[in-house]
Amino acid sequence: MSPQTVVGWYGVSTRLFTTLLFVPMIIATAWLPRLAAAYAESPARLRAMARMPVELVLTIMLPVSVGAALTAPSVISLLYGVAFLPAAPVLTLLSITLLPMALNMIAYNILVASNRQLVWTGALAGACILNPALNIVLVRLTQARFDNGAIGAAASLLITEVVIAALAVLIVREFIDLRVLNRIGRAALATAGMAAVVVMLAESGLVFQVVLGAITFAVLALLLGIAPVEQVAAGSRLKLRRCTEVGARPEALGRIWVHGGGQIAIGDRVMLDGRTAPVELHAEPGARITIGDDVSIEGGASLEAMQAIIIGRGCRLGRFSKVMDNHFHSPRDRRRTQWPASTRVVLEDGVEVGARAILLPGSHLERGAKVGPGSVISRRIPAGAVVTGNPSRLEVPS
């Protein structure tokens, strides 16, 4: 249908196109286990969890797709020479195809997580009929009109992926939170600003287009409230991948150690700062650590649960503080052949724990209580009370 030269134009474009696909592939691969675990808990949990990778992949791929499409002539000329410039419109179309294809990858993972992958097989079977039919028509048309049938091949792939994406959204709509449109809309505005800069710098060279375009997107992302978004939180989620639940916008800095085999649930906007020293979260099998929203845990702090540790909203744990619900050995058991009984530790909302303070089994700090640096607690502390020193002194507000 097309001469060998045209096939070469399509070949170089697809090579660059597949290189850009590694970003959504990594995101999709990393998120599949979490989506499956969420569905095992409940379909509602999967709906809440699925919002994050959808936002992440589309927020990243919007500037990548548009940027690659706008700089296609410069990229082709730089890498392959002016003789391959007819491949530029092909790369432009393939770059736009990145968006629906990235969405399709996440949609497929949602279906796999919910044990509905056979539905996707049916969609792909339809695509296997649609794409060749489009190629027969569009390759012939573009070869005759533009002497470049590769444009038709790229257009066929784009149309096919858009159709699959539309079906994917329809199929997984029950698991898609429409609030993703808010963040994606802001990402689209930032991408539009980036695109304007890239177009204005068309005569300045590829380096200026890429660098200033990226800076423009980053600045607009900050101004529009796109960052910190899930792409910023992706590294944090990777560090917290052994947790059973992770809420929105976690911030895990430095070294975070998560182990033990028990359940660890982290709420929204939790910050774990392990830059000065590792933060350790350890829950034995059958135990559970629950960390509420807006909690801050500083470097060197550790939580060790044999039964349960509950940290309420807005709590602060200082550097090298320690929370444990078990003494881990009995003074009467010299060989340490068995652990003593565990007693859960509870920190109600707004509790503050100072540096190197220790909360022993049975500690229960009521709302707004404060524990001074180095204090050791093993009892119930009234709401709003301040505990300092070792042995601890209790000051109860009047």
C-alpha positions in Angstrom: 0.0 0.0 0.0 2.9 2.4 0.7 6.5 2.5 -0.5 9.3 1.4 1.7 10.3 5.0 2.5 6.9 5.7 4.0 7.3 2.6 6.1 10.6 4.0 7.4 8.9 7.2 8.4 6.3 5.3 10.4 9.1 3.1 11.9 11.1 6.0 13.3 7.9 7.6 14.7 6.7 4.5 16.4 10.2 4.0 18.0 10.0 7.4 19.7 6.3 6.8 20.5 7.0 3.5 22.3 9.8 5.1 24.3 7.3 7.7 25.7 4.9 4.9 26.7 7.3 3.7 29.4 5.8 6.3 31.8 2.2 5.1 31.8 3.4 1.5 31.8 5.4 2.0 35.0 2.5 3.8 36.7 0.0 1.1 35.7 2.3 -1.7 36.8 3.0 -0.1 40.2 -0.7 0.5 40.9 -2.2 -2.8 40.0 -1.5 -4.6 43.3 -2.9 -1.7 45.3 -6.1 -1.6 43.1 -6.5 -5.4 43.6 -6.1 -5.0 47.3 -8.6 -2.2 47.4 -11.3 -4.2 45.5 -10.7 -7.2 47.9 -11.7 -4.8 50.7 -14.7 -3.3 48.9 -15.8 -1.9 45.5 -16.2 1.5 47.2 -12.5 1.3 48.3 -11.5 0.6 44.7 -13.4 3.6 43.5 -11.5 5.8 46.0 -8.2 4.2 45.1 -8.7 4.3 41.3 -8.9 8.1 41.4 -5.3 8.4 42.2 -3.7 6.6 39.3 -6.1 8.2 36.8 -5.2 11.6 38.0 -1.5 10.7 38.1 -1.2 9.3 34.6 -3.3 12.0 32.9 -1.6 14.9 34.7 1.8 13.6 33.6 0.9 12.6 30.1 -1.0 15.8 29.2 2.2 17.9 29.0 4.3 15.0 27.7 1.8 14.3 24.9 1.2 17.9 23.9 4.9 18.8 24.2 6.0 15.8 22.0 3.4 16.7 19.4 4.5 20.3 19.1 8.2 19.5 19.0 7.9 16.6 16.6 9.5 18.3 13.6 12.5 19.5 15.7 12.9 16.1 17.3 12.8 14.2 14.0 15.2 16.6 12.3 17.6 16.4 15.2 17.6 12.6 15.6 17.2 11.5 12.0 17.9 14.5 9.7 15.8 16.6 7.4 15.3 13.6 5.1 12.9 12.2 7.7 10.8 15.3 8.2 7.7 13.7 6.6 7.7 11.5 9.8 6.9 14.6 11.9 3.1 14.6 11.4 3.1 10.9 12.1 4.9 11.5 15.4 2.5 14.3 16.2 -0.5 12.0 15.8 1.2 9.2 17.8 2.0 11.7 20.6 -1.6 12.6 20.9 -2.4 8.9 21.0 -0.4 8.7 24.3 -3.3 10.2 26.2 -6.1 7.6 25.4 -3.5 4.8 25.5 -2.4 5.8 29.0 -6.0 6.0 30.2 -6.6 2.5 28.7 -3.8 1.0 30.7 -5.2 2.2 33.9 -8.7 1.2 32.9 -7.4 -2.3 32.1 -5.9 -2.5 35.6 -9.1 -1.5 37.2 -10.9 -4.3 35.3 -8.2 -6.8 36.3 -8.5 -5.7 39.9 -12.2 -6.2 39.9 -12.0 -9.6 38.1 -13.6 -8.3 34.9 -10.8 -8.6 32.4 -12.9 -10.6 30.0 -14.9 -7.5 29.3 -11.6 -5.9 28.1 -10.9 -8.8 25.9 -14.2 -8.2 24.1 -13.2 -4.5 23.6 -9.8 -5.5 22.2 -11.5 -8.0 19.9 -13.6 -5.2 18.4 -10.4 -3.1 18.1 -8.8 -5.8 16.1 -11.5 -5.4 13.5 -11.7 -1.6 13.6 -8.0 -0.8 13.3 -7.3 -2.9 10.1 -10.5 -1.4 8.5 -9.3 2.1 9.3 -5.9 1.4 8.0 -7.2 0.1 4.7 -9.1 3.3 4.2 -6.9 6.0 5.7 -3.5 4.7 4.5 -4.7 4.6 1.0 -6.3 8.1 1.4 -3.3 9.8 2.9 -0.9 8.1 0.5 -2.9 9.4 -2.4 -3.4 12.9 -1.0 -0.1 13.6 0.9 2.2 10.9 -0.5 2.5 9.7 3.1 0.5 6.7 4.1 2.2 6.7 7.5 -0.1 9.5 8.5 -3.1 7.3 7.8 -1.6 4.5 9.9 -1.0 6.9 12.8 -4.5 8.3 12.5 -6.0 4.8 12.5 -4.2 4.0 15.8 -5.3 7.3 17.3 -9.0 6.7 16.4 -8.8 3.1 17.6 -7.4 4.1 21.0 -9.9 6.9 21.4 -12.8 4.4 20.8 -11.3 2.0 23.2 -10.9 4.8 25.8 -14.5 5.8 25.4 -15.5 2.1 25.9 -13.1 1.9 28.9 -14.7 4.9 30.6 -18.1 3.4 30.0 -17.1 0.0 31.4 -15.3 1.2 34.5 -17.5 4.3 35.2 -18.7 2.9 38.5 -15.0 3.0 39.7 -14.2 6.5 38.4 -14.6 9.4 40.6 -15.7 12.5 38.6 -13.7 14.7 40.9 -10.7 13.7 38.8 -12.0 16.2 36.2 -11.1 19.1 38.5 -7.4 18.3 38.7 -7.2 17.2 35.0 -8.9 20.5 34.0 -6.2 22.5 35.9 -3.5 20.3 34.3 -5.0 21.1 30.9 -4.8 24.8 31.6 -1.1 24.5 32.6 -0.5 22.4 29.5 -2.1 25.1 27.4 0.2 27.7 28.8 3.2 25.4 28.2 2.0 24.9 24.6 1.8 28.6 24.0 5.4 29.1 25.1 6.6 26.1 23.0 4.9 27.5 19.9 6.4 31.0 20.5 9.9 29.5 20.7 9.5 27.5 17.5 12.4 29.4 15.9 14.6 29.3 19.0 15.5 25.6 18.9 14.5 22.4 20.6 16.5 23.0 23.8 14.8 26.3 24.5 11.4 24.8 23.7 11.8 21.9 26.1 13.4 23.8 29.0 11.2 26.8 29.0 8.1 24.8 28.2 8.9 22.5 31.2 9.5 25.5 33.5 6.2 27.1 32.3 4.2 24.0 33.1 5.9 23.7 36.5 5.1 27.3 37.5 1.5 27.1 36.3 1.1 23.8 38.1 2.1 25.4 41.3 -0.1 28.5 40.7 -3.1 26.3 39.8 -2.7 24.0 42.7 -1.8 20.9 40.7 1.3 20.3 42.8 1.9 18.7 45.1 -0.4 16.2 43.4 -0.2 12.4 43.0 2.8 12.6 40.8 4.6 14.2 43.8 3.1 11.6 46.1 4.0 8.7 43.8 7.5 8.4 45.5 5.8 8.5 48.9 3.4 5.8 47.9 6.3 3.6 46.7 7.9 3.9 50.1 4.6 3.1 51.8 3.7 0.2 49.4 3.7 -2.3 52.3 1.0 -0.4 54.1 -2.5 -1.8 53.7 -4.1 1.6 53.2 -2.7 5.0 52.2 -4.8 8.1 51.9 -4.5 11.1 49.7 -1.4 13.2 49.4 1.0 11.3 51.7 4.5 12.8 52.2 7.2 10.2 53.0 10.6 11.9 53.1 13.9 10.1 53.5 14.0 6.6 54.9 10.7 5.0 55.9 10.8 1.4 57.2 7.5 -0.5 57.0 7.5 -4.2 58.1 6.0 -6.9 60.3 3.2 -8.3 58.2 0.3 -6.7 60.1 -2.1 -3.9 58.9 -0.9 -0.3 58.7 -3.5 2.3 57.6 -2.4 5.8 56.9 -4.9 8.7 56.4 -4.9 11.7 54.2 -2.0 14.3 54.2 0.2 12.3 56.6 3.8 13.4 56.7 6.6 11.0 57.6 9.9 12.8 57.8 12.8 10.2 57.7 15.5 12.6 56.4 17.4 12.9 59.7 16.7 9.3 60.8 14.4 6.5 59.6 10.8 6.4 60.6 9.8 2.9 61.6 6.3 1.4 61.4 6.1 -2.2 62.6 2.9 -4.2 63.0 3.1 -7.9 63.8 0.7 -10.3 62.0 -2.8 -9.7 63.4 -1.9 -6.2 64.7 -3.0 -2.9 63.3 -1.5 0.6 63.3 -4.0 3.3 62.3 -2.7 6.8 61.6 -5.3 9.5 61.1 -5.4 12.5 58.7 -2.9 15.3 59.0 -0.5 13.5 61.3 3.2 14.4 61.3 5.8 11.9 62.4 9.4 13.2 62.6 12.7 11.4 62.0 13.7 8.5 64.3 10.2 7.9 65.6 8.9 4.4 65.8 5.5 2.7 66.2 5.6 -1.0 67.2 2.3 -2.8 67.5 1.5 -6.3 68.6 -2.2 -5.5 69.0 -3.2 -1.9 68.1 -1.9 1.6 68.0 -4.3 4.3 67.1 -3.1 7.8 66.2 -5.9 10.4 65.8 -6.2 13.4 63.5 -3.6 16.2 63.6 -1.3 14.4 66.0 2.5 15.3 66.1 5.2 12.8 67.1 8.6 14.3 67.7 12.1 13.0 66.8 13.0 9.6 68.2 9.7 9.3 70.0 8.6 5.7 70.6 5.1 4.2 70.7 4.6 0.5 71.6 1.7 -1.6 72.8 3.9 -4.4 74.2 7.0 -4.6 76.4 8.2 -7.5 74.2 9.6 -9.4 77.1 8.7 -10.1 80.8 11.3 -9.5 83.5 10.4 -12.9 84.9 11.0 -14.7 81.6 14.8 -14.6 81.4 14.9 -16.7 78.2 12.3 -14.4 76.6 10.4 -17.4 75.2 7.1 -15.6 75.0 5.8 -12.0 74.8 3.6 -10.6 77.5 0.0 -9.5 76.8 -0.4 -6.4 74.7 -2.5 -3.3 75.6 -3.4 -0.9 72.8 -2.1 2.6 72.7 -4.5 5.5 71.8 -3.7 9.0 70.9 -6.8 11.1 70.4 -7.0 14.0 68.0 -4.5 16.8 68.3 -2.1 15.1 70.7 1.6 16.3 70.6 4.5 14.0 71.7 7.9 15.6 72.2 11.3 14.3 71.1 12.5 11.0 72.7 9.2 10.6 74.6 8.1 7.0 75.1 4.5 5.8 75.2 4.2 2.4 76.8 1.4 -0.2 76.6 -1.9 1.1 77.9 -1.1 4.8 77.2 -4.3 6.7 76.3 -3.8 10.4 75.6 -7.1 12.3 75.3 -7.8 15.1 72.9 -5.2 17.8 72.8 -2.8 16.3 75.4 0.9 17.2 75.2 3.8 15.1 76.2 7.1 16.8 76.8 10.5 15.6 75.5 11.9 12.5 77.2 8.7 11.8 79.2 7.6 8.2 79.7 3.8 7.5 79.7 1.9 4.4 80.6 -1.5 5.6 81.7 -4.5 7.7 80.7 -3.8 11.4 80.3 -6.8 13.8 80.4 -7.7 16.1 77.5 -5.6 19.2 77.2 -3.2 18.0 80.0 0.6 18.6 79.7 3.0 15.9 80.9 6.7 16.7 81.4 9.8 15.1 82.9 10.8 11.6 83.9 9.2 10.6 86.2 6.4 12.5 84.5 4.6 15.4 86.1 1.0 16.0 85.1 -0.5 19.5 84.7 -4.2 19.5 84.2 -5.7 22.7 82.8 -8.3 24.3 85.1 
